[in-house]
Amino acid sequence: MSGELLRYDWDEALDELRVADPRFDALITRFARERLRPRRDLFHTLSRAIVGQQISVKAAQAIWDRFLGVVKPLCPENVLAADVGQLRSAGLSERKVEYLRHVSEALPDLLGTPWDSLSDADAIERFASLRGVGRWTAEMLLIFHLERPDVLPLGDVGLLRGAALLVGKEGRLDPSEVRTMGEAWRPWRSVATWLLWRSLDPIPVEY
């Protein structure tokens, strides 16, 4: 468990989720010693989210580990200085290398953005204006970096699969079904999402 405290009360969120949707009770009990780990380093979270786009948690972790072996320490300057061939050898697609270089150049402007004053919708729009940062990546940044407690990333396959498992179905639910279910999880939909991810993967999701 990370030593950093979240900007909201995780235990309060769990208590309220138990009441709002008792189907979470078993997951909350099972993962009682774990929680979402906040990441205050924007570039780290942004880079990791780009690496993890459209691949499994396990595959993303393997590529991330190799990426860190090429770019060390992780910082925009080292990403920009790295040889493209070396970055590709870590398992990154040509497009993801392009995205990582773009956000490396954009970081100073991002760090100057008054994120705390932006609503979730405005923050997502600001992040998604970057090349390679679509809505899903922006939502990961809200959950793991800005630590917004009520984000429901309906484009996330893990969330849709976890929600199906929660209600005893196979495969994945339709986003519209999860959106409806998620109304009961407000204002803790980020926490609910993390629990559903955790029900699927052998390691906690991190960005």
N, C-alpha and C positions, 0 to 999 in steps of 0.2 A: 504494500500500500504506500502511496506517495506520502511524503512528509508534509506536502503543501496542503493547506486547507482550501476547500472549495469556497467560493463566494456566496454559496447558499448552504442551507442545513440539509445534508444528505439524509440524516436520520429522520428528520421531520418529513422529508419527501417520501421516504419508505413507509413511514407510519400512515401518511395520508393515502398513499397508493394502495396499501392493504385494505383500507376502508373503501376507497373508491372502486377498486376492482379486486375482490378477494382471490381471483385466479393468480395474482402475483405472490400470494403468501408463500407458496413453496419455493419460488425463486429467491425471494427475499431471505428466507431462512437458509437456503442452500448457499447463498453467496454473502452471508452476513458479514464476513471478515474482509470483503472486497468492496471497492467503490471506484467510480470514475476518477481517473488521475488527471488533474488539471495540468496544462502545459503553458507556462507563461511566455515561452519563447515563440513568437509568432512565426519566424522563419522555419523553425523546426516543424511546427504543426502544419504549416502550409506545404512544405516540402514533402512531409510524410503523407499528407492527404493526396497530393498529386501522384506520388509513387503508388498509393493504394487504389487509385481509380480503376474500377471495373475488374478487379481481381480479388481472389479470396484473401482472408486475413492471413492465412499461412503463407501463401505466395508473396503477399506484400511484405511480410516480415523478412522473408529470405532475401528479397531484392533490396529492401531497406538496409539490411546488415551489410550486403555487398556494396551498396552505394556509400555507406559510411566508411567503408574500407578504402574507397577511392577518394572521397572528399573528407579529409580530416585535418583540423576540426571542421565541423559543418558550419559554413558561413557563406554569404553571397559571393564574396571575393573568391573563395576556393571553388565554388560551383562554376563561376565564370572562367576561372583559370584552368579548369580540368579539361583534359582531352576528351573530345566527343566519343572517340572509340573506347576509351576507358569507361565512360559513363554507360555506353551501350553494353559493354561487357558485363556490367552489373545486372543486366536484365531489363534495363529501361528501353522503351521504344523511342524511336526518333522523335515522335511527337512529345513524349514526356520530357525528353532532354530539352526540347525547345521551350516547354512550359516552365521548367525549372530555371532556365536561364532568364526567361522573361520576368518571373517573380523575383529573381535575384536583383535584377535591375530596378524593379518597382518597390523594393522593400523600404527605402527611405521615405517615400510618399506614404506607404501604408503605416509606418510607425508614427507619422505625423497626423494621422486621422484620429479625430476624437471619438473613438468607438463607444465609450460609455454613454455618450449623448445620442447615439443612434438607436432607433428601434430595431428589432430583429429583422423586419422586412427591409429597412434601409441598409443595415449592415450586410445582409445577403446581397442586395443589389450592388453595393460598393465592391464587395469581394468578387462578385460574378462579372464585374466589368473587366477583370484581368483575363488575359488570354490563357486558356487552359483551366480556368476556375469556373466551373458551372455551378448550378444550384447545390448539387450534392456536396461538392468540395467546400463551398461556402457554409453549408450547414455543419459540416465537421468542424470548421473553424469556430463557429458559434458555440458548439457543444464543448469542444476541448480547449479552446484558447480564450474566447470571451466568457466562457462558463455561463451561458444563458441556459436557464433550467427548463425551458418550455419549447424545445425544438423537436419537430417530428419529421424526419427526413423520408418522405413517402417514396422517393426514388431509390431507396436503399433496399437491396434484395434481402439482406440479412434481417432487417426489420420486418419485412413481409413474411419471411419464413418463420421468424420467431413468433410473430403474431399468430400464424397458423398453428404452430405447436402449442401456444398458450390456450387456444380454443379446441385443441384435439383434432386438428385437420392435418392432412399431408400437403406437401408442396408449399405454396405461398398464397396469402390472401391478396385480393385486389386492393390497390391503394385506397380506393373509395371506402372499402370495408374498414381498413385500418384508420382512416381519417375519422370515421364514425366512432369506432372503438376508442380512439384517442381523446375524444371529447371528455370522457370520464377521467382521463389522466391529467388534465390541466390542474395546476400550473407546473406539472412535473413530467412533461412528456420526454424531455431529455433523459431523465432517470429511467423512465419506463423503457425507452429505446435501448439504453445501456443494458438493462436487465435482459431484454429479449436477445440482444447480441450475445450476451454472456451465456445464455441457455444453449447456444449453438456452437461456440468456439472453445477450444481447450485452453486458450489464454485470453485475458481481457483485451478488448479492443482499445488501442491507443493511437492518438494522432498528435 
